[in-house]
Amino acid sequence: MPELLFEKGVKGSNAFTLPPSELPADTGEFSLPAEHLRDLPPAIPELSEVEVVRHYMGLSHLAYGVDDGMYPLGSCTMKYNPKINEWAARLPGFADIHPLQPENSVQGAMAMLYELEGMLNEIGGMDRFTLQPAAGAHGEFVGIRIIRAYHMHRDDDKRTVILVPDSAHGTNPATASAAGFKMVEVKSDPLGMVDMDDLKHKLNDEVAGLMLTNPNTLGLFEKNIVEIARLVHEAGGLLYYDGANLNAVMGVSRPGDMGFDIVHYNLHKTFATPHGGGGPGSGPVGVKAFLADFLPRPTVELGEDGKYFFDYDHPLSIGKVKSFYGNFGVMVKAYAYIKALGAEGIKDACVQAVLNANYLRHHLADTYDIPYNVLCKHEFVATARRQLEESHISTMDIAKRLIDYGYHPPTVYFPLIVKEAMMLEPTETESRERLDEFIAVMKNIAREAKETPDIVHAAPTRTIIGRVDEVTAARHPVLSYQEEKQA
């Protein structure tokens, strides 16, 4: 285990000191009450600058990202981010402005926002977008609030139910609940699609909407999507598109053409901004024209004088959902990504992602169980069912063994409807050679599971720590350093 800075510090070795305070010790009525003052100075580690730099460089070498190698979590979580997008976000005209500047002094930035909305509308088949939401789950929440506002405006307050498929991302039921709706689950059929009979049974005049990911989390395109949209609309509900898997259809098909009324995108996934490390993200929400009045305010508009301005005149708006106008730097990167690729490039990225996923699926089908072994989109789900039955090697064992081979593990044990699930998504930027290397490693782990299962059970063995008690770590995290008391 690498030492913490607190453990590396040596008293008296600090090469940095602060100048004495110019404030008097007693500042009268502004003095801190005695009970809030320290008895002893804080236990700040004492290290020279070079030791601090080396510490953080060492930690950075322990981290794994898409710049280090293949990341089979894919565009749902992490795909390669072209460095030109980072350059664009650092341009002074974007990086050095302030959101409180007068509109006439940031016309270039506002033009970017206006044009980005137009491109997102075209990609999704929508009419208007808000760029405010900070990430995908935030975008979901905004979309569901728009659904509520729409029904309340029509005095249809009996609609208190949101339908969510059993294969949905976990944020979907959480969002519905957080927005004050009752969540009702829709089952999947034997082919991994929405069970149409179950959907029909659960549609009634209490349903406000259906949240759907297409393709779904099994990587399968809902072949009945037009019929699903018709049924939901005839029941008086709205259809919400979870855009986490947009990478699989962008440039080829559009949610708006499928019948969706509301969409959210993950700019920080689909359009190349890295998602690792907790953000920042961006989750714009798009709507058809009849819902545009409910979007968060302000919107960016182009005036008759050719100037861009923020329009706050939206009396039916659900209100502001983010400070200022959203995570601006993320939008710049997405804008640069879309402009660089263009319409044909966006489509090609989608097609290549689908090809790569199907290449992996085909070559792993003889080694791992693939419950829905049909043409997939950008991802597919494999399982360790064979390995578990033959050698008691679980999906978690395989995921940990992948770390020893220098790969970040894929998403495991999701979706919940597949036992021992491994969700694999290679993205469009991985070459055939890289895919072949990953296939060879996965096959080798399967061979180890048969011949030397103890090695797989013990993984990872090439990391600074082995397996941790993940349940305890999640439920009882230790978030601050506790200095040991000297005897």
C-alpha positions as CSV (number, residue, x, y, z in Angstrom):
1,M,0.0,0.0,0.0
2,P,1.4,3.4,-0.8
3,E,1.8,5.6,2.2
4,L,-0.6,8.6,2.8
5,L,0.9,12.1,2.9
6,F,0.1,12.0,6.6
7,E,2.4,9.0,7.0
8,K,5.1,10.3,4.7
9,G,5.4,13.7,6.5
10,V,8.5,14.3,8.6
11,K,8.2,17.0,11.3
12,G,10.4,20.0,10.4
13,S,10.9,19.1,6.8
14,N,8.2,21.4,5.3
15,A,9.9,23.7,2.8
16,F,7.0,26.1,2.6
17,T,5.8,28.6,5.2
18,L,3.0,31.2,5.1
19,P,3.8,34.8,5.9
20,P,2.5,36.1,9.3
21,S,-1.1,37.3,9.3
22,E,-1.6,41.0,9.0
23,L,-4.9,40.8,11.0
24,P,-4.8,41.6,14.7
25,A,-5.3,38.6,17.0
26,D,-8.4,40.3,18.4
27,T,-10.8,41.6,15.8
28,G,-13.5,42.7,18.2
29,E,-17.1,41.5,17.4
30,F,-15.7,39.5,14.5
31,S,-13.5,37.3,16.7
32,L,-14.2,33.6,16.7
33,P,-15.8,32.3,19.9
34,A,-13.3,30.5,22.1
35,E,-15.2,27.2,21.8
36,H,-14.6,27.2,18.0
37,L,-10.8,27.7,18.3
38,R,-8.3,24.9,18.2
39,D,-6.3,23.9,21.2
40,L,-3.6,22.5,19.0
41,P,-2.6,23.4,15.4
42,P,-4.0,21.0,12.7
43,A,-2.0,17.9,11.9
44,I,-1.0,18.9,8.4
45,P,1.7,16.6,6.9
46,E,5.0,18.3,6.4
47,L,6.7,17.5,3.1
48,S,8.8,19.4,0.6
49,E,7.3,20.3,-2.8
50,V,9.1,17.5,-4.7
51,E,7.8,14.9,-2.2
52,V,4.2,16.0,-2.7
53,V,4.6,16.0,-6.5
54,R,6.1,12.5,-6.4
55,H,3.3,11.3,-4.2
56,Y,0.6,12.3,-6.6
57,M,2.5,11.2,-9.6
58,G,2.7,7.8,-8.0
59,L,-1.0,7.7,-7.3
60,S,-1.7,8.6,-11.0
61,H,0.4,5.6,-12.1
62,L,-1.9,3.4,-10.1
63,A,-5.1,4.6,-11.8
64,Y,-6.4,3.1,-15.0
65,G,-8.2,5.0,-17.7
66,V,-9.0,4.8,-21.4
67,D,-5.7,6.4,-22.2
68,D,-3.9,3.4,-20.7
69,G,-5.7,0.7,-22.6
70,M,-9.0,-0.9,-23.7
71,Y,-11.9,0.0,-21.4
72,P,-14.6,-2.6,-21.9
73,L,-17.1,-0.5,-20.0
74,G,-17.5,1.4,-23.2
75,S,-19.4,4.6,-24.1
76,C,-21.9,3.9,-21.3
77,T,-19.1,4.9,-19.0
78,M,-15.8,5.6,-20.7
79,K,-14.7,6.0,-24.3
80,Y,-11.7,7.6,-25.8
81,N,-11.7,11.4,-25.8
82,P,-9.8,13.0,-28.7
83,K,-7.3,15.5,-27.3
84,I,-8.4,18.3,-29.7
85,N,-11.6,18.6,-27.7
86,E,-9.6,19.3,-24.6
87,W,-7.7,22.0,-26.5
88,A,-10.9,23.5,-27.7
89,A,-12.3,23.7,-24.1
90,R,-9.1,25.5,-23.0
91,L,-9.3,28.3,-25.6
92,P,-9.3,31.6,-23.8
93,G,-12.6,32.7,-25.4
94,F,-14.3,29.7,-23.6
95,A,-12.1,29.1,-20.6
96,D,-11.6,32.6,-19.4
97,I,-15.1,34.0,-19.5
98,H,-17.5,34.4,-16.6
99,P,-21.3,33.6,-16.6
100,L,-22.1,37.0,-15.2
101,Q,-20.6,38.8,-18.1
102,P,-23.0,40.9,-20.2
103,E,-24.5,38.9,-23.1
104,N,-23.0,41.2,-25.7
105,S,-19.5,40.3,-24.4
106,V,-19.9,36.5,-24.7
107,Q,-21.6,36.2,-28.1
108,G,-19.2,33.5,-29.3
109,A,-19.9,31.3,-26.4
110,M,-23.7,31.8,-26.8
111,A,-23.4,31.0,-30.5
112,M,-21.7,27.8,-29.6
113,L,-24.6,26.9,-27.2
114,Y,-27.2,27.8,-29.8
115,E,-25.5,25.8,-32.5
116,L,-25.0,22.8,-30.2
117,E,-28.7,22.7,-29.4
118,G,-29.4,22.7,-33.1
119,M,-27.0,19.7,-33.6
120,L,-28.5,17.8,-30.7
121,N,-32.0,18.4,-32.1
122,E,-31.0,17.0,-35.5
123,I,-29.2,13.9,-34.0
124,G,-32.2,13.1,-31.8
125,G,-35.2,14.2,-33.9
126,M,-36.2,16.7,-31.3
127,D,-37.4,20.4,-31.5
128,R,-35.9,22.1,-28.5
129,F,-33.2,21.3,-25.9
130,T,-32.1,22.6,-22.5
131,L,-28.3,22.3,-21.8
132,Q,-28.6,22.9,-18.1
133,P,-28.7,19.4,-16.6
134,A,-25.3,18.4,-15.1
135,A,-25.4,14.7,-16.0
136,G,-27.5,11.8,-17.1
137,A,-29.4,11.2,-13.9
138,H,-30.0,14.9,-13.6
139,G,-31.3,15.0,-17.1
140,E,-33.7,12.1,-16.3
141,F,-35.0,14.1,-13.3
142,V,-35.6,17.1,-15.5
143,G,-37.4,15.0,-18.1
144,I,-39.7,13.4,-15.6
145,R,-40.4,16.9,-14.1
146,I,-41.4,18.0,-17.5
147,I,-43.8,15.0,-17.8
148,R,-45.3,16.0,-14.5
149,A,-45.6,19.7,-15.5
150,Y,-47.3,18.7,-18.8
151,H,-50.0,16.5,-17.1
152,M,-50.6,19.1,-14.3
153,H,-51.0,21.9,-16.9
154,R,-53.8,19.7,-18.5
155,D,-55.3,19.2,-15.0
156,D,-54.7,15.5,-15.3
157,D,-53.3,15.1,-11.8
158,K,-54.4,11.4,-11.5
159,R,-51.3,10.4,-13.5
160,T,-49.0,9.2,-10.7
161,V,-47.3,6.2,-12.3
162,I,-44.1,5.9,-14.3
163,L,-43.5,2.6,-16.1
164,V,-39.9,1.3,-16.1
165,P,-38.7,-2.0,-17.7
166,D,-37.0,-4.6,-15.5
167,S,-33.9,-4.2,-17.6
168,A,-33.6,-0.4,-17.1
169,H,-30.7,1.5,-15.7
170,G,-31.0,1.8,-11.9
171,T,-31.3,5.6,-12.2
172,N,-34.7,5.2,-14.0
173,P,-36.7,3.9,-11.0
174,A,-34.8,6.1,-8.7
175,T,-35.6,9.2,-10.8
176,A,-39.3,8.3,-11.0
177,S,-39.4,7.9,-7.2
178,A,-37.4,11.1,-6.5
179,A,-39.8,13.0,-8.8
180,G,-42.8,11.9,-6.7
181,F,-44.1,9.1,-9.0
182,K,-44.9,5.5,-8.2
183,M,-42.7,3.2,-10.2
184,V,-44.3,0.2,-11.8
185,E,-42.0,-2.4,-13.4
186,V,-42.6,-3.8,-16.9
187,K,-41.3,-7.3,-17.5
188,S,-39.0,-8.4,-20.4
189,D,-40.1,-11.2,-22.7
190,P,-37.9,-14.3,-23.5
191,L,-36.1,-12.3,-26.3
192,G,-35.0,-9.6,-23.9
193,M,-37.5,-7.0,-25.2
194,V,-40.4,-5.2,-23.5
195,D,-43.1,-7.8,-22.8
196,M,-45.9,-6.3,-24.9
197,D,-48.7,-8.2,-23.1
198,D,-47.3,-7.0,-19.7
199,L,-47.1,-3.4,-21.0
200,K,-50.7,-3.5,-22.3
201,H,-51.8,-4.8,-18.9
202,K,-50.2,-2.0,-17.0
203,L,-51.1,0.9,-19.2
204,N,-54.1,2.9,-17.8
205,D,-55.2,6.4,-17.1
206,E,-52.8,6.7,-14.1
207,V,-49.7,6.2,-16.2
208,A,-47.8,9.5,-16.8
209,G,-45.1,7.9,-19.0
210,L,-42.7,5.1,-19.8
211,M,-38.9,5.4,-19.5
212,L,-37.1,3.3,-22.0
213,T,-33.5,2.8,-23.2
214,N,-33.2,1.8,-26.8
215,P,-31.2,-0.2,-27.4
216,N,-31.8,-1.6,-24.0
217,T,-29.1,-2.6,-21.4
218,L,-28.8,-6.1,-23.1
219,G,-27.7,-4.2,-26.2
220,L,-30.9,-5.2,-28.1
221,F,-32.9,-2.8,-30.2
222,E,-36.6,-2.8,-29.3
223,K,-38.2,-4.1,-32.5
224,N,-41.6,-3.1,-31.3
225,I,-40.7,0.5,-30.5
226,V,-43.3,2.1,-32.8
227,E,-46.0,0.0,-31.4
228,I,-44.8,0.8,-27.8
229,A,-45.0,4.5,-28.6
230,R,-48.5,4.1,-30.0
231,L,-49.8,2.2,-27.0
232,V,-48.3,4.7,-24.5
233,H,-49.7,7.7,-26.4
234,E,-53.1,6.2,-26.8
235,A,-53.2,5.7,-23.0
236,G,-52.4,9.4,-22.6
237,G,-48.8,8.9,-21.4
238,L,-45.5,10.3,-22.7
239,L,-42.4,8.3,-23.9
240,Y,-39.1,9.1,-22.3
241,Y,-35.8,8.1,-23.9
242,D,-32.8,7.3,-21.6
243,G,-29.9,8.3,-23.9
244,A,-27.2,6.3,-22.2
245,N,-27.0,4.0,-25.2
246,L,-27.3,6.7,-27.9
247,N,-23.8,5.6,-29.1
248,A,-25.5,2.6,-30.7
249,V,-27.9,4.5,-32.9
250,M,-26.5,8.0,-33.4
251,G,-26.6,9.1,-37.0
252,V,-28.5,5.9,-38.0
253,S,-31.9,6.3,-36.2
254,R,-33.4,9.0,-34.1
255,P,-35.4,8.7,-30.9
256,G,-37.9,11.4,-32.1
257,D,-38.6,9.3,-35.2
258,M,-39.2,6.2,-33.0
259,G,-42.0,8.1,-31.2
260,F,-40.2,9.4,-28.1
261,D,-41.4,12.8,-26.7
262,I,-38.4,13.5,-24.4
263,V,-34.8,12.5,-24.5
264,H,-31.7,13.1,-22.5
265,Y,-28.1,12.7,-23.8
266,N,-25.0,12.0,-21.9
267,L,-22.6,14.4,-23.6
268,H,-19.9,13.2,-21.2
269,K,-20.2,9.7,-22.6
270,T,-21.6,9.7,-26.1
271,F,-19.8,12.7,-27.3
272,A,-16.3,12.0,-26.0
273,T,-15.9,13.9,-22.8
274,P,-14.3,11.6,-20.2
275,H,-16.7,10.4,-17.5
276,G,-14.2,8.9,-15.0
277,G,-13.4,10.5,-11.7
278,G,-16.9,11.6,-10.9
279,G,-17.4,14.2,-13.6
280,P,-18.1,16.8,-14.6
281,G,-20.9,15.7,-16.9
282,S,-23.7,17.1,-19.0
283,G,-27.1,15.7,-19.6
284,P,-29.1,17.9,-22.0
285,V,-32.8,17.2,-22.3
286,G,-34.7,17.5,-25.6
287,V,-38.4,17.6,-26.2
288,K,-40.9,17.7,-29.0
289,A,-42.4,21.1,-29.8
290,F,-45.6,20.6,-27.6
291,L,-43.4,20.3,-24.5
292,A,-41.0,23.2,-25.2
293,D,-42.8,25.7,-22.9
294,F,-42.0,23.5,-19.9
295,L,-38.2,23.4,-20.5
296,P,-36.0,25.0,-17.8
297,R,-35.3,28.7,-18.3
298,P,-33.4,30.5,-19.7
299,T,-33.1,29.3,-23.3
300,V,-30.6,30.7,-25.8
301,E,-32.3,32.5,-28.6
302,L,-31.1,34.4,-31.7
303,G,-32.7,37.9,-32.0
304,E,-33.8,39.7,-35.2
305,D,-30.7,41.9,-34.8
306,G,-28.4,38.8,-35.2
307,K,-27.4,38.9,-31.5
308,Y,-27.8,35.9,-29.1
309,F,-29.7,36.4,-25.8
310,F,-31.0,34.5,-22.8
311,D,-34.8,34.2,-22.8
312,Y,-36.4,34.0,-19.4
313,D,-39.9,34.6,-20.6
314,H,-41.2,31.0,-20.1
315,P,-44.2,31.1,-17.7
316,L,-44.8,27.3,-17.9
317,S,-41.1,26.5,-17.3
318,I,-40.2,24.0,-14.6
319,G,-37.7,26.6,-13.5
320,K,-33.9,26.7,-13.3
321,V,-32.3,23.3,-12.6
322,K,-28.6,24.3,-12.6
323,S,-26.6,27.3,-11.6
324,F,-26.1,29.5,-14.6
325,Y,-26.4,27.5,-17.9
326,G,-24.9,24.1,-17.2
327,N,-21.4,22.6,-17.3
328,F,-20.1,24.8,-20.1
329,G,-16.7,23.1,-20.7
330,V,-18.3,19.8,-21.3
331,M,-20.5,21.3,-23.9
332,V,-17.5,22.8,-25.7
333,K,-15.9,19.4,-25.9
334,A,-19.1,17.8,-27.3
335,Y,-19.5,20.6,-29.8
336,A,-15.9,20.1,-31.0
337,Y,-16.5,16.3,-31.3
338,I,-19.7,16.7,-33.3
339,K,-18.2,19.4,-35.6
340,A,-15.0,17.3,-36.2
341,L,-16.9,14.2,-37.2
342,G,-19.9,15.7,-39.0
343,A,-23.0,13.8,-39.9
344,E,-21.1,11.0,-41.7
345,G,-18.5,10.7,-39.0
346,I,-21.2,10.4,-36.3
347,K,-22.8,7.6,-38.3
348,D,-19.5,5.9,-38.9
349,A,-18.7,5.9,-35.1
350,C,-22.0,4.3,-34.4
351,V,-21.6,1.6,-37.1
352,Q,-18.0,0.8,-35.9
353,A,-19.2,0.5,-32.3
354,V,-21.9,-2.0,-33.3
355,L,-19.4,-3.9,-35.5
356,N,-16.9,-4.1,-32.6
357,A,-19.5,-5.4,-30.2
358,N,-20.7,-8.1,-32.5
359,Y,-17.1,-9.1,-33.3
360,L,-16.5,-9.7,-29.6
361,R,-19.8,-11.4,-29.1
362,H,-19.1,-13.8,-32.0
363,H,-15.6,-14.8,-30.8
364,L,-16.6,-15.2,-27.1
365,A,-19.8,-17.2,-27.7
366,D,-17.9,-20.6,-27.7
367,T,-16.3,-19.8,-24.3
368,Y,-18.9,-17.9,-22.3
369,D,-22.6,-18.2,-22.1
370,I,-24.4,-15.4,-24.0
371,P,-28.1,-15.5,-23.1
372,Y,-29.2,-13.3,-26.0
373,N,-26.8,-14.4,-28.7
374,V,-28.3,-12.4,-31.6
375,L,-27.2,-9.3,-33.5
376,C,-26.6,-6.7,-30.8
377,K,-25.9,-3.0,-31.0
378,H,-23.0,-1.4,-29.2
379,E,-22.9,-3.8,-26.2
380,F,-23.9,-7.3,-25.3
381,V,-24.2,-9.4,-22.1
382,A,-22.1,-12.5,-21.5
383,T,-22.2,-14.6,-18.3
384,A,-19.9,-16.9,-16.3
385,R,-22.6,-19.5,-16.0
386,R,-20.5,-22.3,-17.5
387,Q,-17.5,-21.4,-15.4
388,L,-19.6,-21.2,-12.2
389,E,-21.2,-24.6,-12.9
390,E,-17.9,-26.3,-13.9
391,S,-15.3,-24.7,-11.6
392,H,-17.2,-22.4,-9.1
393,I,-15.6,-19.4,-10.9
394,S,-17.9,-16.4,-10.7
395,T,-18.3,-13.3,-12.8
396,M,-16.5,-11.4,-10.0
397,D,-13.6,-13.8,-10.2
398,I,-13.2,-13.2,-13.9
399,A,-13.5,-9.5,-13.5
400,K,-10.8,-9.5,-10.9
401,R,-8.5,-11.7,-13.0
402,L,-8.9,-9.3,-15.9
403,I,-7.1,-6.7,-13.7
404,D,-4.0,-9.0,-13.6
405,Y,-4.0,-8.9,-17.4
406,G,-4.0,-5.1,-17.4
407,Y,-7.7,-4.5,-18.3
408,H,-10.3,-2.6,-16.4
409,P,-13.2,-5.0,-15.7
410,P,-16.5,-4.6,-17.6
411,T,-19.8,-3.8,-15.8
412,V,-20.7,-6.9,-13.8
413,Y,-23.9,-8.2,-12.3
414,F,-26.0,-5.9,-14.5
415,P,-28.6,-5.9,-15.9
416,L,-30.2,-7.6,-12.9
417,I,-32.4,-9.9,-15.1
418,V,-29.3,-11.9,-16.2
419,K,-27.5,-14.0,-13.6
420,E,-23.7,-13.6,-13.5
421,A,-23.9,-10.9,-16.1
422,M,-20.9,-9.2,-17.7
423,M,-21.8,-6.3,-19.9
424,L,-19.1,-5.8,-22.6
425,E,-18.9,-2.7,-24.7
426,P,-15.7,-2.1,-26.7
427,T,-16.6,1.3,-28.4
428,E,-15.7,2.4,-31.9
429,T,-12.1,3.4,-31.3
430,E,-10.7,-0.1,-30.5
431,S,-8.9,-1.7,-33.4
432,R,-9.3,-5.3,-34.5
433,E,-5.9,-6.0,-33.0
434,R,-6.9,-4.7,-29.6
435,L,-10.1,-6.7,-29.7
436,D,-8.2,-9.9,-30.6
437,E,-5.9,-9.3,-27.6
438,F,-8.9,-8.9,-25.3
439,I,-10.6,-12.0,-26.8
440,A,-7.4,-14.1,-26.2
441,V,-7.3,-12.9,-22.6
442,M,-10.9,-13.8,-21.9
443,K,-10.4,-17.2,-23.4
444,N,-7.2,-17.7,-21.4
445,I,-9.1,-16.8,-18.2
446,A,-11.8,-19.4,-19.1
447,R,-9.0,-22.0,-19.6
448,E,-7.5,-21.0,-16.2
449,A,-11.0,-21.4,-14.6
450,K,-10.9,-25.1,-15.7
451,E,-7.3,-26.0,-15.2
452,T,-6.1,-23.7,-12.3
453,P,-9.2,-22.2,-10.7
454,D,-7.3,-21.2,-7.5
455,I,-5.4,-18.6,-9.5
456,V,-8.6,-17.0,-10.7
457,H,-10.1,-17.2,-7.2
458,A,-7.1,-15.4,-5.8
459,A,-7.1,-12.5,-8.3
460,P,-6.0,-9.8,-8.5
461,T,-2.5,-10.7,-7.5
462,R,-0.6,-7.9,-9.3
463,T,-2.1,-4.9,-7.6
464,I,-1.1,-3.1,-4.5
465,I,-4.1,-4.6,-2.7
466,G,-6.1,-7.7,-3.3
467,R,-9.9,-8.1,-2.9
468,V,-11.6,-5.8,-0.4
469,D,-14.8,-6.2,1.5
470,E,-16.8,-4.1,-0.9
471,V,-20.0,-4.3,1.1
472,T,-18.4,-2.9,4.2
473,A,-16.5,-0.3,2.2
474,A,-19.8,0.9,0.7
475,R,-21.8,0.9,3.9
476,H,-19.2,2.1,6.3
477,P,-16.6,4.1,4.4
478,V,-13.7,5.8,6.2
479,L,-13.6,9.2,4.6
480,S,-11.0,11.0,6.8
481,Y,-7.6,10.2,8.1
482,Q,-7.4,9.3,11.8
483,E,-4.1,10.0,13.3
484,E,-2.9,7.4,15.7
485,K,-2.5,8.6,19.3
486,Q,1.0,8.3,20.6
487,A,1.4,6.4,23.8
